[in-house]
């Protein structure tokens, strides 16, 4: 016959329990303070990241377009003969 010893509660078990309770409390307080509709979720964070990426891509495309226009204008000026003033 083997007698099993009860497992004593260790420091890690206590700290994990406290951390779990604290996370639950923070979650409850967040719901109470900001409201149910404004709780941040992984899906909401992902959508914000997608929108930010699209905005950066739009700004980058606009900048590329402006640089191309400036380069074309400079190339036109370089190929057009300059007129010398008469006088």
N, C-alpha and C positions, 0 to 999 in steps of 0.2 A: 504494500500500500504506500502510495506516495501522497504525502500531504502537500497540497499546493498552498504556497504563501500568497496572501493578497498583495497586489501591486500597490505600493505606496504612491501617493500623489506627489509627483516631482515638480520641481521648479518650472520646467518647460510646459507641463500641463497647465499649471496655474497661469503662466504668462500667455499661453495660447488662448485660454479661456477669457482672460481679461482683454486681450486684443480683439477677440471675436465679439465680446459684449460692447466694447468701445466702437467697433465698426458698425454694429447694429444701431447703437445710439446715435452716431453721426448720421447714418442713413435716415433715421426717424426725424432727427432735428432738421436735416436738409429738406425733407418733404414738408415739414411744418412751416419752415421759414420761406422757402422759395416757391412752394406750391407744387402740386402733382405734375402740372404740364411743363414745368421748367427744370425737371430733374435731368441731369446730364446722363446720357446713356452711351454705350459703345456705338450704337447706330447713329446717334446724333453727332458724336465726335467724328465718325467716319464721314458723314455728310458735310460737316464743316471743313474737313480736310479736302474733300473733293471740290467744294466751292472755292476754297483758297487756291488750289492747284489750277482751276479753270481761270480764276482772276489773274494769277501770275502768268499763265499762258497767253491770255488776252493782252496783258501789258507788254509781254515779250514780243508778240506778233506786231503790236502797234509800233514798238521801238524799231523792230526790224524793217517795217514798212517805211518809217521816217528815214532811217539810215540809207535804204535803197533809193529813196527819192533824192536825198542829198547827194549820194554818189552819182546818180544819173545826171543831176543838174551840174555837178562839177565836171563830169565827162563831157557834157554838151558845151560847157564854157571852154574847155580845153581844146575841143575840135573846131570851134567857131573862130575864124580869124579875127584878131583884134584890129579895130580900125585906129589908124593913127590920126591925131588931130591935124587939120590943115592949117597952116598959118604962118 
